[in-house]
Amino acid sequence: MALTGRTALLAALGSLPVGIWDAGWTGLLAVNAPLALACACDYALAAPVRRVLLTRSGDTAVRLGETADVTLTITNPTGRPLRARLRDAWPPSSWQPGTEIEASRHRVTVPAGERRRVITRLRPTRRGDRHADRVTLRSYGPLGLFARQGTHHVPWTVRVLPPFTSRKHLPSKLARLRELDGRTSVLTRGEGTEFDSLREYVPGDDTRSIDWRATARQSALAVRTWRPERDRHILLVLDTGRTSAGRVGDAPRLDAALDAALLLAALASRAGDRVDLLAYDRRVRALVQGRTARDVLPSLVDAMAGLEPSLVETDARGLTATALRTAPRRSLIVLLTTLDAAPVEEGLLPVLPQLTQRHTVVVASVADPHIARMSTSRGSVDAVYEAAAAAQAQAERHRTAQQLRRHGVTVVDATPDELPPALADAYLELKAAGRL
């Protein structure tokens, strides 16, 4: 039983004390006899909330930043009309700040024996699974003096997927891939290329590509053109250790790494290459293998949805061993991790030769744009100190990147907005050079 504001106001105007008792609640209200009778009738005419049936339908997945509509169907099997206020509870991260009350509360009227639907519109602020909590119903009588209240558990899960904001770069990268694959010759006959066609020699072409037999059959020099082989294997390795939890702007570094990995996966799958995913810190957090070109991107997005940074130091040896088991043949291993000096020098560098002697390795790292802005600060003593600190941090990252390059690693270091296209360009350059 719930006491409404209207009843409290009327009780304050009453004169005769009348006791009202209910299971688990006892109170003494100063009311008059007619008001007590009206309250009793109102309570009796309110539809019982325990017998109301609730079911859900609607969206089960949504990209971060977009909206998901979850429909709640209220069925009233009783003989009394249901006049109710309803609260559909979800975790706080299911809505933008300040919008929860408006989005989760509904007024509903369901005639006896009928059903009605209400829509709860979610706009999640974090990746991962969002589980529905309790649905609370407060059923009022026709006078609105008293109400019955109860809760129902109506389970539903909405998976919040990575936003994949870098997909805007995909058309331009695909255009470059088509040029590389169909019309642009590769001047260096690197490892992992296949013969495409013949064309006339132009100054600057590699003389090793001259086809002397074809030249003998015509009056001009003919050169072979080469195109990158398809069906190469690419392993995306996400470092989900403590360094991935560092915030760059409004999001963890891991989120920027996910976006870059998705763009590369979309591009590589269109290029005919096979893409796998490994997320690791001290154990495997996600593993996607053996997907077709059509299924790889949805599988990666689904696996990435629940990934969160772990506040532990990444086990570089374990990561390397797992990557080698996942990629037994020659592959392109793209490691999305940090360029901080200590984790690289103490963890990655000692085990890096195990990867580079068998595979082509790319290390991609998220740079903090705030550091770049600090490095240009001038105009005050504090600004100059900030610029000096930023320059020192940038020099340290540069030294770490040089150490990796000396081991034959391709390093991509860019801000969150620039990392996805930069990583895609590095992949295309390796493909053009025949290093896959």
N, C-alpha and C positions, 0 to 999 in steps of 0.2 A: 504494500500500500504506500502511495506517495501523496503527500499533502501539497496541493497547488498553492500558488500565490493568491489566487482568488479566494480560496477557502480561508487562508490566514487573515486576509483583509476582513472578511465577513466575521470571522471569529473575534477579531479585535473590537468589533462593534456590538458583539453579543453581551448578554448579562448573566445567563444561567449556566453554571458549570455542568458539562455533560462529559462523562468518561468515554473514550474510544480506545478499544484494544485490538491489537492484531498480533499474529504470531511473530515473535522477535521484536515487537515495538509496542510500547505502552505510552500513552500521552494523555494529558488532561487539557481540554480546550474550553475556553470560555465562549460558549455558543448558546444560542437559544434552541428550543425544541424543534421548531420548523426547519432551522438550518441543519440540525442533526439528521432529521428525516431526509432532507434533500441530499445531504452528503451520502447517506446510506443508499439511497436510490441511485445516485450517480455512480457510486462504486459498483453497485450490482449490475448496472447496465453497461459498464465498460467491458469491452471484449477481453477475454482472458488471453494473456500473451503467451502462456506456455503451449497453447494449442495451435498457435500460428505456425505455419510451415514456411521455411525460408530456403531458397536454392539460389545458386550463383551460376552465371555464364559470362562470356565476354572474352576480353583479351587475356592471353597467358604470357605474352612477351612484348616488350617495348624497348626501343632504343633510348638510351639515356638522353634526357632533354626533351623527349616527346611525351605525349599523353596516352594513357591506357584507360579504357572504359570497362568497368566491371559492373554487370547488371545483377541486381538483387531482386528476385521475384518473391513477393509476399502473398501467400495464399491464406485466406481466412475461412476455415472450415466451420466456424461457429455460427450460431444463429443471430449474432449481434454484429452490427457494423463496427469496424475497427477504425477508430480515430486515434492516430498515434504520431508521436515523434520518434524518429529512428536515428541512431548513431552507428555508423559503420566504421569500426575502429581498425586502423592500419598503423604500421610503424611510422614514427615521425618523418623518416626520410622518404616517405611515399609522396610527399607534397612539397611544394616550394614553401619556404618559411612564411607564416602568416596566413596561409590559405587553407589550413586544415579544418577549421571550424565550418567554413562555408562549404567545403567539398564533402565533408563526412556526415553532415547532419541533414535530415530530410523530414518533411511533413508528408504524411500519407493517410489517405482514407480508402478503406477497402470494404465495400458492402459485403454482407453475409453471403458466404458461398462463392465469392469471386476472388480474383487475384489482380495485383497491380505490380508494376515494375518501377524501380528507381535505379538511377545510374550514378555510381561513384566514380568520379574522374580523377585518376592518379597522375601525378607528374613527378616521378622519382628524381631524387638528387644524388643517388649513388647506384653503382652497379650491384648486381647480385640478385638473390631471390627475396621478394617481399611477400610475407605471409599474412593473410587476413587474420585479424584478432576477433574479438567478440562483436556481435551485433546486439545492441541494447534497444529494447522497445519500451516505450512508455504509452500505455493505452488509456485514453481519457473517456469519461462518461459524457453524455450529451450536454451537461451543464459545465463541465470542465472544473468541477470542485475537487474530485479525487481521481487518482490514476493508479493503474496496476503497472508494475515494472518488472521486467525480466530480461535475461540474456540468452542468446543462442550462439552456438559455435557453428559457423558455416565456413568450412575451410576453403581456401583458394590461394593460389600462388601465381604471382606475376614475376617473370624473370626479366631483369633489367640488363639489356645487352650494351656492349660498348657503342658509343655513338658513331664511330667511323667517320669523323669529320674530314679526314684526308681523302675520301673518295672523290672529292672535287678535282683532285690531281690525276685521277685515273685516265680520263680521255687523252690528255696530253702525253702521258707516258705510253699509252697504247699506240698512239700515233707514231711515237718514236720507235716503238717496238716493231711496228709494221714496216717502217723504213729500214730498220736494221735487218728484218727477216726477209724482206722481199726486194728492195730496190737498192740498198746501200751496200757496197762491197766492204768486206773486212780486209784491210791491206796486209795485215799480219796473219799468216797461216798458223794460228796458235793451236794449242792442244784442244781437242773437243770441238772441231768444226767439221762441216761436211760440204762437199762440192755442190754448188747451186747452178751456175751457168757460165757461159763465156761472153766476153765483151771486148771491145777494142781497147788496146793499151793507151793510157794517158800518162803524161809525166807525173811522177810521184808514186806510181804503183810499185809494189814490191816485185822485183825481178824474179823472185822465186815462184811467183804465181803465173809466170808466162807458160802457156801451153804450146810447146814447140811443134807438136804434131798438128795442132789446129792452125798454127801460124804457117806451116809448110803448105797447107791446103788453100791459103788465101794470101792476099798481097800485103796485109797489115798484121802487126803483132796482136795476138789474142791472149788475154789473161783470164784465168779462172776467178770467179767470184765465189765467196764462201759465205755460208750463213751458219749461225749458231745451231748446234744440235738441240733437238728437243728431248724431252723425257729425262732431263737432268733431275737430280734429287736435291732439294733444299730443306734444311732443318733449321727452323726458327727456335732459338733457345732464349727463353725469358728468365732472367735472374730476378726472383721474387724475394730476395733477402732484404736485409734492413735498409740498404742503400736505395732500394726502389720505393721506400716509403717517404723519402724526402720530398717535400712539396715544392713544386715549381709553379708559381702563380697560384691558382686555386685548386690544383689537382696534384696527386702524387706522381712521381716520375714514371711509375708503372703504367699509368693511364696513357701517357705520351708514347711509351714503348709499345703498348697494345695497338695504338693507332698506326704507328709506323709498320708494325708487323702485318696488320690487315691490308694496308696498301701494297706491300711487297707480295703478300700471298695472292691477292687479286691479280696483280700484274704477272706473277710467275705462272699461275694456273692458266691464264690466257696465253702465255707463251708456250704452253705444252709441258711445263715442268711439274714434277711432283713435289708437293709441299707437306711437310710434317711440322708438328709443334711439340716442344718440350718446355714445361715451366718447372723450375727447380730452385730450391734453396738448400735445405738439408735432406729433402726427400722430394719425390715427384709430386707436383701439385696439379699438373694437367699433362696429358699425353694424347695427341691426335695423330694417327698413322693410317696410311693406306686409303685415303679418301680419293674419290674421283674428282676431276676438275669441277664438275657441277656441284659436288657436295662439300668441297674442302672449305669454302668460305663460311657457309652456315655452321659447319662443325667447329671451326675455329672461333667464331663469334660466340657460340654456345659454351665452349670450354673456357673462354676468357671471361665470361660474365661473372663467374663466382671467384675469380682470382683476386686475392688481397695480399698486400705486402706482409711478409713475416718479419718480426723484429728479432731476427737471428742472423748471425754471420753466415754467408753462403759458403758451403763446402765445395771449394773449387775442384778438388780431386773427385768427389762424388759426382759433381756436374759433368766433368770431363769423361769419366767412366760411363756414365749414363748416356751421354751424347754419342760416344763411340759405339755403344751397343745399339743405339737407335739408328745410327748411320753406319752400317758395316762396310758399305762401298763408298767410293769417292763421291763426296758431296760438297755443296756449299753450305757451310755452317755460319749462320748469322746469330751472333751472341749480343743480345741487348742487355747491357750492363752499365756499370759506372766506369768513369775514367779517374776516379779518386786514386791517389797514389798508393795508399796503404793496401786496399783490397786487391789492386792489380799486381803490385810488386810482391806482396806476400802470398796471394792466393792464386792468381791467374798465370803470371809469368812462369813459375816453376813447372806447371803442367801444360803450358801452351804447345811445346814441341810435339806432344802426343797428338794434338789436333792438326797442326800445320804439316806434319810429315805425310799425312794421308789425305787431308781435306784442304779446300780453300776456305779461309776464315775471314769473316768480316765482323768487326766489333763496332756496334752502334751505341752511342751514349747521348743522353739528354743533357744539354747545357742549360744553365740558368740564364734567362735573358736579363734578369736583374743585375747579374755580374757585368754583363756587357754595358748596361746603362751606367753602372757605378764607375766603370773604367773611363768614361768620358766626363765625369763630374769635375767641375772647376768652380771657382768663384769664392770659395771660403776655405778655411783651414780644414774643417770637417770633410768637405767635399774632396779636397786633395788627399786626405788620409784614406777616404773611401776608394778613390781612384787607384791609390798605391796598393791597397789590399786586393782590389779586383784584378789589377795587373799581375800580382803575385799568384793569385788563384789561376788565372788564365795561363801563365807561364808553366805552372805545375801540371796542368792538364796537357799542355803542349808537349812537355817532356815525357809524360806517360804515354801519349799517343806515339811519339817517336820511338820509344822502347818497343811498342807493339809492332810498328812498321818495320823495325829491324828484324823482327821474326817473320816477316812476310805477310803480316796481317793488314788488311785494308781497314782503315779507321774512318768512321763517320761520326763527327761530333757537331751537333746542331741543336738549336732551340726547339721546343715542342712543335711549333708551327712549321719549322723548316726541316725537321728530322725526317718525316715520311717521304717527301719528294727527294731529299738528298740520298736516302737509303735506296730508293727506287733507281735513281741515277747511277749509284754505285753498282747495283745489280746489272743494269743495262751495259755499263762500261765493261764489266767482267764478261758479260755474254758476248759483247762485240769483240773483245780481245781473245775469245776462245779459251777462257780460263775456267769455265764450268765443266 
